[in-house]
């Protein structure tokens, strides 16, 4: 989500989604062939046996670190290639995304006003009438019938008054959603919460290692089957996108953060429900540059700047995990090695976050 897309919805009444239809398998193979190979001889996927350094901080679990193959081969996503060897040290991670109840405690303690609750700056939206520059955010609105998937402006709406307290705009509230993930949070909102909590956002490498839960090169955080044993393992889209989510997993929108089983590290919602902010700047060539350096990347922090050729000039951070809107028809980014991206000043009805904590020695 970007300022230019927000400008588009203010003028046309819609906004683009965080994800998009993956490139074709042919594009994926071409990107893989063009990318430099990673050093494979020294890489042996493993989970460290280092025990937790002490009692777990409240609401967090120990992720022991280790070496893994990062990326998404045969996914049709060139920015997740090449698959390359990465090692991360052990760290603490929130067992689930930050909930509405937890975010409410932060706001009560600090008085923080989220980006979605602030008036829009006219300098950021040239050509948009001032009367439209009101606080709000983008929400997903199903279409009345199936539509071509080439224009996300058809199913996103900028809604005045939409924010973390009112996920669908005025008239909506959190009465039954205290344990759902907070949404409509921009990057700076997540960072402000992290500072208050004494934590930090995870790196993209940490997020993927944690999401894999100790599994090696599997498709999903829970294994290779989308619905193991015929049961939904995550909150994703069922039905024809974007017209109707049949809600066969029990939730047509967001779900409680512990509604689905945890992965091998006892982490919930590492795929589906809401996208989650990571600390890394987004560049589609980040993995190629890392692989070019050779060897096993040790605790990579991401590139030093952001660049998205689809929207040059927009500063974007990586998002991970996909959301309840993800489907293989349009955005299959619940795949554990896939990547997302979002402009830092944007929030949406399917974007949240969780935090990590480094070990102090």
C-alpha positions as CSV (number, residue, x, y, z in Angstrom):
1,X,0.0,0.0,0.0
2,X,1.4,3.4,-1.0
3,X,0.6,7.1,-0.9
4,X,-0.1,7.0,-4.6
5,X,-2.6,4.2,-4.1
6,X,-4.2,6.1,-1.2
7,X,-4.4,9.0,-3.6
8,X,-6.1,6.8,-6.1
9,X,-8.7,5.6,-3.7
10,X,-9.4,9.1,-2.5
11,X,-10.1,10.1,-6.0
12,X,-11.7,6.8,-7.3
13,X,-12.8,5.2,-4.0
14,X,-10.6,2.2,-3.9
15,X,-7.0,1.0,-3.1
16,X,-4.6,-1.7,-4.1
17,X,-4.0,-4.8,-2.1
18,X,-0.8,-5.7,-0.3
19,X,-0.3,-8.8,-2.3
20,X,-0.8,-9.6,-6.0
21,X,-1.2,-12.5,-8.3
22,X,2.1,-14.4,-8.4
23,X,4.1,-14.4,-11.6
24,X,3.8,-17.4,-13.9
25,X,6.0,-20.5,-13.3
26,X,7.9,-19.5,-16.5
27,X,8.8,-16.2,-14.8
28,X,9.8,-18.0,-11.7
29,X,12.1,-20.4,-13.6
30,X,13.7,-17.5,-15.5
31,X,14.4,-15.6,-12.3
32,X,15.9,-18.7,-10.7
33,X,18.1,-19.3,-13.7
34,X,19.3,-15.7,-13.8
35,X,20.0,-15.6,-10.0
36,X,23.5,-16.5,-8.8
37,X,23.7,-19.8,-7.0
38,X,24.1,-19.9,-3.2
39,X,26.9,-21.8,-1.6
40,X,25.3,-25.2,-0.9
41,X,28.3,-27.3,0.2
42,X,28.6,-25.7,3.7
43,X,24.9,-25.5,4.4
44,X,23.3,-28.1,6.5
45,X,19.8,-27.2,7.7
46,X,19.6,-27.5,11.5
47,X,17.9,-26.2,14.5
48,X,20.2,-25.2,17.3
49,X,20.0,-27.1,20.6
50,X,20.8,-24.0,22.6
51,X,18.4,-23.9,25.6
52,X,16.4,-20.8,26.4
53,X,18.5,-18.4,28.3
54,X,16.0,-18.1,31.1
55,X,12.2,-17.9,31.7
56,X,10.2,-16.7,28.8
57,X,9.1,-13.1,28.8
58,X,5.3,-12.8,29.1
59,X,3.6,-13.9,25.8
60,X,6.8,-14.9,24.1
61,X,8.5,-18.2,23.1
62,X,12.1,-19.2,22.6
63,X,13.2,-19.6,18.9
64,X,16.6,-21.4,19.2
65,X,18.0,-20.2,15.9
66,X,19.8,-22.4,13.4
67,X,20.6,-22.7,9.7
68,X,17.9,-22.9,7.0
69,X,17.2,-22.5,3.3
70,X,15.5,-19.1,2.9
71,X,13.2,-18.4,-0.1
72,X,10.4,-19.9,-2.1
73,X,11.4,-22.1,-5.0
74,X,8.7,-23.1,-7.6
75,X,6.3,-20.5,-6.1
76,X,6.2,-18.2,-9.1
77,X,7.7,-15.3,-7.0
78,X,11.0,-14.0,-8.4
79,X,11.6,-11.7,-5.4
80,X,11.8,-14.8,-3.1
81,X,14.7,-16.3,-5.2
82,X,17.2,-17.7,-5.2
83,X,16.8,-20.0,-2.2
84,X,19.9,-19.4,-0.2
85,X,21.5,-20.5,3.1
86,X,20.9,-18.3,6.2
87,X,21.8,-18.7,9.8
88,X,20.1,-16.8,12.7
89,X,20.9,-16.7,16.4
90,X,18.3,-17.6,19.0
91,X,15.8,-15.0,20.0
92,X,12.5,-14.6,21.7
93,X,9.3,-14.0,19.7
94,X,5.7,-13.1,20.5
95,X,3.7,-16.3,20.4
96,X,1.0,-14.6,18.3
97,X,0.4,-11.2,16.6
98,X,-0.3,-8.3,18.8
99,X,-4.0,-8.3,19.7
100,X,-6.5,-5.5,19.9
101,X,-6.5,-5.8,23.7
102,X,-2.8,-5.5,23.9
103,X,-2.7,-2.5,21.5
104,X,-5.4,-0.8,23.6
105,X,-3.2,-1.1,26.7
106,X,-0.4,0.6,24.8
107,X,-2.6,3.4,23.6
108,X,-4.0,3.9,27.1
109,X,-0.5,4.1,28.6
110,X,1.0,6.4,25.9
111,X,-1.8,8.3,24.2
112,X,-0.4,7.2,20.9
113,X,-2.5,8.3,17.9
114,X,-2.0,6.0,14.9
115,X,-1.3,7.1,11.4
116,X,-4.9,6.1,10.4
117,X,-6.3,8.5,13.0
118,X,-4.4,11.6,11.7
119,X,-5.4,13.9,8.9
120,X,-3.7,13.4,5.6
121,X,-1.0,15.8,4.6
122,X,-1.9,17.6,1.3
123,X,1.7,17.6,0.2
124,X,1.5,13.8,0.1
125,X,-1.6,13.8,-2.1
126,X,-1.4,16.4,-4.8
127,X,-4.6,16.8,-6.7
128,X,-6.8,15.4,-4.0
129,X,-9.4,17.8,-2.7
130,X,-8.8,18.9,0.9
131,X,-12.2,17.8,2.0
132,X,-11.2,14.2,1.2
133,X,-8.0,14.3,3.2
134,X,-9.6,13.0,6.4
135,X,-8.4,10.3,8.7
136,X,-9.1,6.8,7.6
137,X,-7.7,3.6,6.2
138,X,-8.2,1.0,3.5
139,X,-10.6,-1.9,4.0
140,X,-11.4,-4.9,1.9
141,X,-14.9,-4.9,0.4
142,X,-16.0,-8.0,-1.5
143,X,-17.2,-7.5,-5.0
144,X,-20.8,-8.3,-5.9
145,X,-19.8,-10.8,-8.6
146,X,-16.6,-12.3,-9.9
147,X,-14.3,-9.8,-11.6
148,X,-11.0,-9.9,-13.5
149,X,-8.1,-9.9,-11.0
150,X,-6.0,-7.2,-12.8
151,X,-7.3,-4.2,-10.8
152,X,-7.3,-4.4,-7.0
153,X,-9.0,-1.0,-6.9
154,X,-12.2,-3.0,-7.4
155,X,-12.1,-4.5,-3.9
156,X,-10.3,-2.0,-1.7
157,X,-12.0,1.1,-0.3
158,X,-10.5,4.1,1.6
159,X,-12.9,4.5,4.5
160,X,-13.0,7.7,6.6
161,X,-13.0,6.7,10.2
162,X,-11.5,3.3,9.7
163,X,-8.7,2.6,12.2
164,X,-7.6,0.0,14.7
165,X,-10.6,0.8,17.0
166,X,-13.1,0.7,14.1
167,X,-11.8,-1.9,11.6
168,X,-14.6,-1.5,9.1
169,X,-15.1,2.2,9.7
170,X,-17.6,4.1,11.9
171,X,-20.1,1.8,13.5
172,X,-17.7,-1.1,13.8
173,X,-15.9,-1.9,17.1
174,X,-13.8,-4.4,19.0
175,X,-16.5,-5.8,21.3
176,X,-16.0,-9.4,20.1
177,X,-12.5,-8.9,18.8
178,X,-10.2,-8.3,21.8
179,X,-8.2,-11.4,20.9
180,X,-8.1,-10.7,17.2
181,X,-4.9,-9.1,15.7
182,X,-4.8,-5.4,15.7
183,X,-5.0,-4.0,12.1
184,X,-4.7,-0.6,10.4
185,X,-1.2,-0.1,11.9
186,X,1.4,1.6,9.8
187,X,5.1,0.8,10.3
188,X,5.7,3.7,12.7
189,X,2.8,2.5,14.8
190,X,4.4,-0.9,15.2
191,X,7.7,0.7,16.0
192,X,6.2,2.9,18.6
193,X,4.5,-0.1,20.3
194,X,7.8,-2.0,20.1
195,X,9.6,0.8,22.0
196,X,7.0,0.9,24.6
197,X,7.2,-2.9,25.1
198,X,11.0,-2.9,25.1
199,X,11.1,-5.2,22.1
200,X,11.7,-4.8,18.3
201,X,10.3,-6.0,15.0
202,X,11.7,-9.3,13.7
203,X,14.0,-9.3,10.7
204,X,12.7,-11.0,7.6
205,X,15.2,-13.9,8.1
206,X,14.1,-14.3,11.8
207,X,10.4,-14.4,10.7
208,X,10.9,-17.0,8.1
209,X,13.1,-19.2,10.3
210,X,10.5,-19.0,13.1
211,X,7.6,-19.5,10.7
212,X,9.2,-22.8,9.4
213,X,9.0,-24.2,12.9
214,X,12.0,-26.5,12.4
215,X,10.7,-27.9,9.1
216,X,13.1,-28.0,6.1
217,X,11.9,-26.6,2.8
218,X,8.2,-27.2,3.4
219,X,5.5,-25.2,1.7
220,X,3.7,-23.9,4.8
221,X,4.5,-23.3,8.4
222,X,2.8,-26.6,9.2
223,X,4.1,-28.8,6.4
224,X,3.4,-29.6,2.8
225,X,-0.4,-30.0,2.9
226,X,-2.6,-26.9,2.7
227,X,-5.3,-28.6,4.8
228,X,-3.7,-31.5,6.7
229,X,-6.3,-34.2,7.6
230,X,-8.9,-32.2,5.8
231,X,-8.8,-29.4,8.4
232,X,-7.8,-25.8,7.9
233,X,-4.4,-25.0,9.4
234,X,-4.7,-21.2,8.9
235,X,-7.1,-18.4,8.2
236,X,-7.1,-17.9,4.5
237,X,-9.7,-17.4,1.7
238,X,-12.0,-20.1,0.5
239,X,-14.2,-19.4,-2.5
240,X,-13.9,-17.2,-5.6
241,X,-11.8,-14.2,-4.9
242,X,-12.7,-11.4,-4.4
243,X,-16.5,-12.0,-4.5
244,X,-17.1,-14.4,-1.7
245,X,-15.2,-16.0,1.1
246,X,-17.2,-19.1,2.1
247,X,-15.5,-19.0,5.5
248,X,-15.0,-22.8,5.5
249,X,-12.1,-22.3,8.0
250,X,-14.6,-20.7,10.4
251,X,-13.7,-17.1,9.7
252,X,-14.6,-14.8,6.8
253,X,-12.5,-12.0,8.3
254,X,-9.8,-11.9,11.0
255,X,-9.8,-14.6,13.6
256,X,-8.5,-14.9,17.2
257,X,-4.8,-15.2,17.1
258,X,-4.8,-18.7,18.7
259,X,-7.7,-20.0,16.6
260,X,-5.5,-22.4,14.6
261,X,-2.8,-24.8,15.8
262,X,0.7,-23.4,16.5
263,X,3.7,-24.5,14.5
264,X,6.7,-26.5,15.7
265,X,8.1,-23.6,17.7
266,X,4.7,-23.0,19.4
267,X,4.0,-19.9,17.4
268,X,0.5,-19.0,16.2
269,X,-0.5,-17.3,12.9
270,X,2.8,-17.5,11.1
271,X,0.7,-17.9,8.0
272,X,-2.7,-16.4,7.3
273,X,-4.9,-14.1,9.3
274,X,-2.9,-10.9,8.9
275,X,0.2,-9.7,7.2
276,X,2.9,-8.8,9.7
277,X,5.5,-6.0,9.5
278,X,9.2,-7.0,9.5
279,X,12.2,-4.6,10.1
280,X,13.8,-5.1,6.7
281,X,13.6,-2.6,3.8
282,X,12.0,-4.2,0.7
283,X,14.0,-4.8,-2.5
284,X,13.1,-7.5,-5.0
285,X,16.8,-8.2,-5.6
286,X,17.7,-8.6,-1.9
287,X,18.1,-12.4,-2.1
288,X,20.1,-12.2,-5.3
289,X,22.6,-9.8,-3.8
290,X,22.9,-11.9,-0.7
291,X,23.5,-15.1,-2.7
292,X,26.1,-13.3,-4.8
293,X,28.1,-12.6,-1.6
294,X,28.4,-16.4,-1.1
295,X,28.6,-18.5,2.0
296,X,25.9,-18.7,4.7
297,X,24.4,-15.3,5.5
298,X,24.7,-14.7,9.2
299,X,21.8,-12.8,10.9
300,X,21.0,-10.8,7.7
301,X,19.4,-7.4,8.5
302,X,18.1,-6.7,4.9
303,X,19.2,-4.1,2.4
304,X,20.2,-0.6,3.4
305,X,17.5,1.1,1.4
306,X,14.2,0.3,-0.3
307,X,13.4,0.1,-4.0
308,X,10.4,-1.4,-5.7
309,X,10.5,-1.0,-9.6
310,X,6.8,-1.2,-9.6
311,X,6.6,2.0,-7.6
312,X,10.0,3.8,-7.6
313,X,10.3,6.4,-4.9
314,X,8.0,4.6,-2.4
315,X,9.8,3.5,0.8
316,X,8.6,0.0,1.6
317,X,9.2,-2.5,4.3
318,X,8.9,-6.3,4.1
319,X,5.7,-7.9,5.3
320,X,5.3,-11.6,6.0
321,X,2.8,-14.4,6.5
322,X,-0.1,-13.5,4.1
323,X,-3.6,-12.9,5.4
324,X,-7.2,-14.0,5.5
325,X,-7.4,-12.6,1.9
326,X,-4.7,-14.9,0.5
327,X,-5.7,-17.6,-2.0
328,X,-3.9,-19.4,-4.8
329,X,-6.2,-17.5,-7.2
330,X,-4.6,-14.2,-6.4
331,X,-2.1,-14.0,-3.5
332,X,-0.7,-17.3,-2.3
333,X,1.7,-15.6,0.2
334,X,0.8,-17.8,3.1
335,X,3.6,-19.9,1.5
336,X,6.3,-19.9,4.2
337,X,9.1,-18.7,1.9
338,X,7.1,-15.9,0.1
339,X,7.4,-12.2,0.7
340,X,5.1,-9.2,0.9
341,X,5.7,-5.4,1.0
342,X,4.0,-2.3,2.1
343,X,4.7,1.4,2.0
344,X,5.7,2.5,5.5
345,X,2.9,5.1,6.1
346,X,0.1,2.7,5.1
347,X,-2.1,0.4,7.1
348,X,-4.9,-1.8,6.0
349,X,-7.6,-4.1,7.4
350,X,-5.3,-7.1,7.0
351,X,-2.0,-5.8,8.2
352,X,-0.7,-6.3,11.8
353,X,2.5,-7.2,13.5
354,X,4.3,-9.2,16.2
355,X,7.6,-8.5,18.0
356,X,10.9,-10.1,18.8
357,X,13.5,-9.7,21.6
358,X,17.2,-10.2,21.3
359,X,19.1,-12.2,24.0
360,X,21.2,-10.0,26.2
361,X,24.5,-11.6,27.3
